[in-house]
Structures are given as C-alpha cells and as structure tokens.
Amino acid sequence: MLTNTLYKKAKTGGHLWRHLSLCAAAGIILFLLVSCKTTEVVEPDPIRFYPPPPTQEELEYKATHFNDGTKIVTKETAFDDSDSLLMTFAGDIMAHTPNWSKGRFDEIYAAIKPYLIESDFVFANLETPVADSIEYATYPAFNVHHEYAEAAISAGFNVFSLTNNHTNDRGLKGINETREWFKKKVSETAGSDRPVYACGLKEKSNDPLTYQILEKNGWTILYVAITEILNNPSNSPYIDYVEPYKKQREQFISTLKKMKEEHPADLFILSIHCAEPEYILTVQKTQKEFYFQLLDAGVDVVWVNHPHVPKYWELVPDTENTARKMIFYSMGNTISAQRTKPNWSKPSDGHEYTGEGNMIQVRFTKDEDGVKVSWINPMTLTTYIESDRMYVIKLLDDDFIQSLYSEGVKNWPKYLTERKKLMEQITGTVTWQ
C-alpha cells in the first residue's frame, strides 16, 4: 500500500524522488564526515628536551653530599679534611704452649686483622724472647721462633715493646737474638707502607735508654718502652729497666724531659711494663701518681702492660677541657693460654679476666694548640678455644656470640654473654679540669 502511494506521488509530481535523492546525498556526506573524523591524523606534541643522564662524578657527589651541598660525614670520611693519625693500642702477646703448638700462627689473628690494618701504628707487648737457636718453650721461661712474631706483624702489629719481666727468660743469648731479629725487621721494612718498630733492648751493657722515631704522613712520634720488673735481673744492663723507686723514677723523668727536647715530636708515647700485681683489676694509687708525673714531664700516652687483665683507661684534658693525653692502665692479654678451662658456672671469677683484653683505636688530630684526641673506638678481644684446641682471637661482640649459638656450640655462648657484660663495666674515664 505504502509503495503504491509513494509511486503515485512520484508519478503525479516527481517531488518525492527528489526528496529521497537529497536525503541519500546528505547521508553519504554525513558518513564521509564521520569517516574522516575517525581517521584524522593527530599532530605530535612539541619536541621535549630531557636532561642527559648524570655522570659518575655527579652520582658520587650526590651520594656524599646533602642537597644544600653540605658534606655527608661517615666513619670513613670523618677526618678526610683533618691532619689526623689513627693508632691502635693492644695488650700482651703471650706464648704458652697452646698458642704455638698447633702452628698456623696466622689463624690466631685472622678475625681482628681487618681492624689492625686500618691503623697507621698498632702497639703490642711481645712477652717472650724470639730466639731461633733455642727451642720453643712455655711458662715460666718463654721462647718462640721468628715465625711466631712474623704472624703478628703480618696481621698488622707494627710497634712492639720487647722489654718486660720475661725478657731475660733465655739469658743474654735470648736478648741478643730478639734484638737482632727485630733490628733486621726494622731495617727491611723502613720506607715501606708499613714499617716495623721495636724498642726496649740495648746492644751494649748500660747503653742509654733506647727509643724509636715513628714517622707517617708528616707526623713524628717519639716512642720509648721500659719495664719496672724482671723475673731475673742478671742481664738488666741490656734491658731498658727502671726500678720502681723514687730516686730511679726521678732520674728517669729527667731522662725523658731531655729526650723530648732533643727529639721534638707531635706525640710522645711511653710503654711501661708496670710493677703492679698481676690479675688485679684495680690501679694502685702510687702507680697512678707516677703516670701523671710522666704526663707532666711531656709524655702524651702512657701505655701500661703486665697485669694480664684489662683495666680502665683515662683521658686527660688540658685546662680548656680538650682531651690531649691518655693513660691505658692495662690492656690485658691480646692472646694467651692462661684461661685453658673456662669456669662455665662462674664467669665472674677473677682468673677468667685473663681470657679477655682491650684493643682501642684512637684518632689523633692537630689543632692550633697541638695534638688532641678526636675519636676513640674501644673493642674487647677474647681468646677463644676452637674444637681442635686451636687458640684464636675473636672480637667479643653480639655477632660472634650469636654465631656460636647458630653453630650449636655448647657452653661458650652463654659464658661469653656473661663475660661481655662484665667487660662492658671496664671503660674509659675523663679527668676534667
């Protein structure tokens, strides 16, 4: 019906066909417009210029500086802009049978070697003769061969006191061989990155007090080592030996003053094998008074050995309360076999302290008034007995104790936990003006 109607309208006037044609054309145009819109080419954004990636120098600067340009200070960089010297002071290197019977001397120091080589100078008291012509021997008359001493040097120790109550254990032969071996070592290492120094033995009877001049990075250190005790005084004229009496001490102080005048130095360090009882944690009043007299005479560091147990240390400031001088009243044992059977049930027993020692890093810096103590890092050492009875040095810290727990080691972890608490009570003090 609709078709017929449209046909009739188209036939009578033809207007409808024109209308449909116009509609069809409009539809085609609309389709083309829509099609063109969907395929429109989008113009790209303007070109953006990105900064080049940072250089290695810029990355390093950002890692070491804050945004405002202030330098980030770390333990490693704290003294980069200062005239400074790092030294480490340790205690007695003993030579009981368990210390040398296994050989493998380098293993003794493996755990602490990284800390030793950080320092320019590392001090230790070698409490045994070093005589290759005499057999190894233990207490009461020690002796080792040069390999034993060499292991300590390889680990980083490079400043030795050779004078103590056991210096004469092997008579004049032992004294001479010890002195000659170290004399050769000092000569061989002179001018190297890590020279060796040793003090305390004389070449001829009644020679003047011996000394060493330590030099590093523009610093000069005057070093002297004496003993106040000898188990056998028969060869005392060949040893830097000062009897612990008023007259002898007064003469000794005069000698030190003269020596300081003749050898100007940034620091004067004195090693004393003291006339105090062994295994006592306290400091005798008369000894302390003597040590302060030594400071007044020009000594900067009094480094004390012999008691075989660690004691506190003391910073001595000047009148402006700037720390300038130090006294180490006893460092204890660095390595020994005096504690062969730890008292598991009573770690606080007095003899147990022979198994620990102090090792203290000290940073010295210069200012307009001289040399001052800028940084102190005390560490506790313990002589640990491994399962094969090898005696080695370990840092007595939480990491070591936890490693023992992890390995299922019996007795030692709990024992050393208590020993660590006891050792933490032995600390430094300051004598404020």
C-alpha positions in Angstrom: 0.0 0.0 0.0 2.8 2.3 1.0 4.7 1.6 -2.1 1.8 2.2 -4.3 1.2 5.5 -2.6 4.7 6.7 -3.0 4.6 5.5 -6.6 1.5 7.5 -7.2 3.0 10.6 -5.6 6.2 10.3 -7.6 4.2 9.7 -10.8 2.0 12.7 -10.2 4.6 15.2 -9.3 8.1 13.6 -9.0 8.8 15.6 -5.8 9.3 12.5 -3.5 12.2 11.1 -5.6 13.9 14.4 -5.4 13.4 14.4 -1.7 14.8 10.9 -1.3 17.8 11.8 -3.5 18.6 14.7 -1.3 18.3 12.6 1.8 20.6 9.9 0.3 23.1 12.6 -0.6 23.0 14.1 2.8 23.5 10.6 4.4 26.6 10.0 2.2 28.1 13.3 3.1 27.4 12.7 6.8 29.1 9.2 6.5 32.1 10.7 4.9 32.4 13.3 7.5 32.2 10.8 10.3 34.7 8.5 8.5 37.1 11.4 8.0 37.0 12.3 11.7 37.9 8.8 12.9 40.9 8.7 10.6 42.1 12.2 11.4 45.9 12.5 11.7 46.9 13.8 15.1 49.7 16.4 15.2 52.6 15.4 17.5 53.3 17.4 20.7 56.1 19.9 20.5 59.5 18.2 21.0 60.5 17.9 24.7 64.2 18.1 25.6 65.3 15.8 28.5 68.5 16.4 30.5 71.3 13.9 29.9 71.9 11.1 32.4 74.1 12.1 35.4 77.8 11.5 35.1 79.7 9.2 37.5 81.1 12.3 39.2 77.6 13.7 39.7 76.4 10.4 41.2 79.3 10.3 43.6 78.7 13.9 44.7 75.0 13.2 45.3 76.0 10.1 47.4 78.4 12.1 49.5 76.6 15.5 49.9 73.2 16.7 51.1 71.0 18.8 48.7 72.4 22.1 50.1 76.0 21.0 49.3 76.9 20.0 52.9 79.2 17.0 53.0 77.8 13.8 54.5 80.2 12.7 57.2 80.8 9.0 57.8 83.3 7.0 59.9 85.5 6.6 56.9 85.4 10.3 55.9 85.2 12.0 59.3 88.9 13.0 59.2 89.4 13.5 55.5 89.8 17.2 55.9 91.9 17.0 59.1 95.6 16.4 59.8 95.0 13.1 61.6 96.6 9.8 62.6 94.9 6.6 63.6 96.6 4.3 66.1 95.6 1.1 67.9 96.8 0.0 71.4 96.5 -3.7 72.4 98.0 -5.8 75.2 100.2 -8.7 75.8 101.1 -11.3 73.1 101.9 -14.4 75.2 103.4 -17.7 74.1 102.0 -20.5 76.2 102.2 -24.0 74.7 98.6 -23.9 73.2 99.5 -20.7 71.4 102.3 -22.1 69.3 101.9 -25.9 69.4 99.4 -26.1 66.5 101.4 -23.8 64.2 99.0 -22.0 61.9 100.0 -18.7 63.5 98.2 -16.6 61.0 94.9 -18.1 62.2 95.4 -16.5 65.6 94.8 -13.0 64.3 92.5 -13.6 61.3 89.4 -12.2 63.0 91.0 -8.9 64.0 93.3 -8.3 61.1 90.8 -6.0 59.3 90.8 -3.7 62.3 94.6 -3.8 62.7 95.5 -2.8 59.2 93.1 0.3 59.4 95.6 1.9 61.8 98.9 3.6 60.9 100.5 2.2 64.0 99.4 -0.8 66.1 101.1 -1.4 69.5 101.6 -4.7 71.3 103.8 -6.1 74.1 105.6 -9.2 73.0 106.1 -11.1 76.2 108.7 -13.7 75.0 112.2 -13.8 73.6 112.4 -14.6 69.9 115.4 -16.9 69.5 115.6 -19.3 66.6 118.5 -21.2 68.1 116.5 -22.1 71.2 113.5 -24.5 71.2 110.0 -23.2 71.7 109.2 -23.0 75.4 106.3 -22.0 77.6 106.0 -20.6 81.1 107.9 -19.9 83.2 110.8 -19.3 80.7 109.2 -18.5 77.3 110.8 -18.6 73.8 109.5 -18.6 70.3 110.9 -18.6 66.8 110.6 -15.7 64.4 107.6 -17.2 62.6 105.5 -16.5 65.7 106.5 -12.9 65.7 106.1 -12.7 62.0 102.5 -13.7 62.1 101.7 -10.8 64.4 103.4 -8.4 62.0 101.6 -9.9 59.0 98.3 -9.3 60.9 99.1 -5.6 61.3 101.0 -5.1 64.5 104.0 -2.9 63.8 105.1 -1.3 67.0 106.4 -3.6 69.7 107.6 -3.4 73.3 110.3 -6.0 73.8 111.0 -5.2 77.5 109.1 -7.0 80.2 109.5 -9.4 83.1 110.1 -12.3 80.7 112.8 -10.5 78.5 115.6 -12.3 80.3 113.9 -15.8 80.2 116.6 -17.1 77.9 119.5 -15.1 79.2 121.7 -12.8 77.2 121.6 -15.1 74.2 117.8 -14.7 74.0 118.1 -10.9 74.5 120.6 -10.6 71.7 118.8 -12.8 69.2 115.5 -11.0 69.9 117.1 -7.6 69.4 118.9 -8.6 66.2 115.9 -10.2 64.6 113.8 -7.1 65.2 116.7 -4.8 64.2 116.7 -6.7 60.8 112.9 -6.4 60.5 113.0 -2.7 61.2 115.7 -2.2 58.6 113.9 -4.4 56.0 110.6 -2.5 56.3 112.0 1.0 56.6 110.4 3.2 53.9 107.6 0.7 53.2 103.9 1.3 53.5 104.0 -0.4 56.9 107.4 -0.1 58.7 108.0 -2.1 61.9 109.4 -0.6 65.1 110.6 -2.2 68.3 112.1 -0.8 71.5 113.4 -1.9 74.9 116.7 -3.8 74.3 120.2 -2.4 74.3 123.1 -3.5 72.2 125.8 -2.9 74.8 125.7 -3.1 78.6 124.5 0.2 80.2 123.8 1.9 76.9 121.5 4.9 77.1 117.8 4.4 77.1 116.7 3.2 73.6 114.0 4.9 71.6 112.3 4.9 68.2 111.1 7.7 65.9 107.9 6.8 64.2 107.0 8.8 61.1 103.9 8.7 59.0 102.1 11.3 56.8 104.0 14.2 58.3 103.6 13.0 61.8 106.5 12.3 64.2 106.2 10.1 67.2 108.8 9.6 69.9 108.5 6.0 71.3 110.1 4.6 74.4 109.5 1.2 76.2 110.6 0.3 79.7 110.0 -2.4 82.3 109.8 -1.9 86.1 110.2 -5.6 86.8 112.4 -8.5 85.7 112.0 -12.1 86.8 115.7 -12.5 86.6 117.7 -9.2 86.8 121.0 -10.6 85.9 121.1 -9.0 82.4 119.3 -5.8 83.3 122.1 -3.6 81.8 121.0 -4.8 78.4 117.3 -4.0 79.1 115.5 -0.7 79.4 114.8 -1.4 83.0 113.8 1.3 85.5 113.5 0.2 89.1 110.2 1.4 90.7 111.7 3.5 93.4 111.6 7.3 94.0 115.3 8.0 93.1 115.2 5.9 89.9 111.9 7.4 88.8 113.2 10.9 89.3 116.2 10.1 87.2 114.0 8.5 84.6 111.7 11.6 84.4 114.8 13.8 83.8 115.9 11.5 81.0 112.5 11.7 79.3 112.5 15.5 79.5 115.9 15.7 77.9 114.9 13.2 75.3 111.8 15.2 74.4 113.9 18.3 74.0 116.4 16.5 71.7 113.7 14.8 69.6 110.8 17.2 69.1 107.7 15.2 68.1 104.0 15.5 67.7 103.4 12.7 70.2 105.5 11.1 72.9 104.3 7.5 73.7 105.7 5.5 76.6 105.2 1.8 77.2 105.6 0.7 80.8 105.7 -2.9 82.0 104.5 -1.9 85.4 105.4 -3.0 88.9 101.8 -3.8 89.8 100.4 -7.1 91.0 99.1 -9.4 88.2 95.4 -10.3 87.9 94.1 -7.3 89.9 91.5 -5.1 88.2 92.2 -2.0 90.4 95.0 0.6 89.9 97.5 1.3 92.7 97.4 4.9 93.8 101.2 5.2 93.7 101.3 4.0 90.1 98.7 6.4 89.0 100.5 9.3 90.6 103.7 8.2 88.8 101.9 8.1 85.5 100.6 11.6 85.9 104.1 12.8 86.7 105.1 11.3 83.3 102.4 13.3 81.6 103.6 16.4 83.3 107.1 15.6 82.0 105.9 15.7 78.4 104.6 12.2 77.7 101.3 12.2 75.8 100.3 8.5 76.0 101.2 6.1 78.9 100.5 2.6 77.7 100.7 0.1 80.5 101.2 -3.7 80.4 101.8 -6.7 82.7 98.7 -7.3 84.9 97.2 -9.8 82.3 93.8 -8.4 83.0 92.2 -5.4 81.4 91.7 -2.2 83.4 90.1 1.2 82.6 91.7 3.9 80.6 91.7 7.7 81.2 91.5 10.8 79.0 93.4 13.8 80.4 92.2 17.2 79.0 94.1 20.5 79.2 92.8 23.5 81.1 90.3 24.2 78.3 89.0 20.6 78.7 90.2 19.5 75.4 91.4 15.9 75.5 95.2 15.9 74.9 96.7 12.9 76.7 95.8 9.3 77.7 96.7 6.6 80.2 95.9 3.0 79.4 96.2 1.3 82.9 96.3 -2.2 81.4 95.1 -3.7 78.2 95.1 -7.3 79.4 96.0 -10.2 77.1 95.8 -10.0 73.4 96.5 -13.7 73.1 97.4 -16.2 75.8 96.5 -19.6 77.2 96.1 -18.6 80.8 92.4 -19.5 80.6 92.6 -23.1 79.4 89.5 -24.3 81.2 86.8 -21.6 81.3 84.7 -21.6 84.5 81.4 -22.1 82.9 79.5 -21.8 86.2 81.2 -18.7 87.4 82.3 -16.4 84.5 83.0 -13.5 87.0 85.9 -15.4 88.7 89.0 -13.2 88.7 91.1 -15.7 86.6 88.5 -15.5 83.8 89.6 -12.0 83.0 92.9 -13.4 81.7 90.9 -14.5 78.6 90.0 -11.0 77.6 91.8 -7.9 76.6 91.2 -4.4 75.3 92.1 -3.2 71.9 91.5 0.5 71.4 91.6 2.6 68.3 92.5 6.3 68.9 92.4 9.0 66.3 94.6 12.0 67.0 94.3 15.3 65.2 96.2 18.6 65.2 94.8 22.0 66.1 96.3 25.4 66.9 97.2 24.2 70.4 98.9 20.9 69.5 97.5 17.4 69.3 94.2 16.2 70.6 92.2 13.0 70.9 89.4 13.2 68.4 87.9 9.7 68.4 88.1 6.5 70.5 86.9 3.1 69.5 87.3 0.5 72.3 87.0 -3.2 71.3 87.0 -6.2 73.5 89.1 -9.3 72.5 88.6 -12.8 73.7 90.8 -15.8 73.4 88.5 -18.5 72.0 89.4 -22.2 72.1 88.2 -23.9 68.9 87.1 -27.5 68.8 90.6 -28.7 67.8 92.1 -26.8 70.8 93.4 -24.0 68.5 93.6 -20.7 70.4 92.4 -17.7 68.4 91.5 -14.1 69.0 87.9 -13.1 68.4 86.0 -9.8 68.9 83.8 -10.3 71.9 80.6 -8.9 70.4 77.0 -10.0 69.8 77.7 -11.2 66.3 80.3 -13.6 67.5 78.2 -14.9 70.3 75.2 -15.3 68.0 77.3 -17.3 65.5 78.2 -19.7 68.3 74.5 -20.2 69.2 73.8 -20.8 65.5 76.5 -23.4 65.2 75.2 -25.2 68.3 78.4 -24.7 70.3 77.9 -25.7 73.9 78.8 -23.6 77.0 80.8 -20.8 75.2 77.8 -18.7 74.0 76.3 -18.3 77.5 79.6 -18.0 79.1 80.8 -15.2 76.7 77.5 -13.4 77.1 78.2 -13.0 80.7 81.9 -12.2 80.1 80.8 -9.4 77.7 78.6 -7.8 80.3 81.5 -7.9 82.8 83.9 -6.4 80.3 81.5 -3.6 79.5 81.9 -2.4 83.0 85.6 -1.7 82.3 85.5 1.6 80.4 87.2 5.0 80.0 87.1 8.0 82.3 87.9 11.6 81.9 89.9 13.8 84.3 88.1 17.1 84.0 90.0 20.2 84.9 
